[in-house]
Amino acid sequence: QVQLVESGGGLVQPGGSLRLSCAASGSYFSIYIMGWYRQAPGNQRELVAGIASGGSTQYADSATGRFTISRDNAKNTVYLQMNSLKPEDTAVYYCNAKYGSRNYWGQGTQVTVSS
C-alpha cells in the first residue's frame, strides 16, 4: 500500500512558477513509475509528466519545455517544477504511483494561474 500526499499548489500569476511535491509512504518507492496528472473542470484527467524508476521522463506536449519532473528516492518524493505558467494550466494536480497492477492516487492539489 502506498499513500501519496501532494503539496505546493496555490495561486500564481501568469508567467510565474510553482513546485509541486508528492511524498509517498510505504516501501519500495523507487520501483514505482511516478506521474503527475491534472484535471480541469469539465475535462478528463490527463497525464502531465511521468518518471520511471530509472529516471527516464515523458511529458505532455503542453508541458514540454516548461515543466520538469524529478524524483528523490531517498526521500520518497517526486516533484513537478512548473515554470512559465499559463491560465490554461489551472487544474487540480494529482500524483500517481504505478507498478504492475498497483495504481495509487493522491488527493490532489489545486493550481490556479490568474492575474
Secondary structure, 3 states (H helix, E strand, C coil): CCCEEEECCEEECCCCCEEEEEEECCCCHHHCEEEEEEECCCCCCEEEEEECCCCCEEECCCCCCCEEEEEECCCCEEEEEECCCCHHHCEEEEEEEEECCEEEECCCEEEEECC
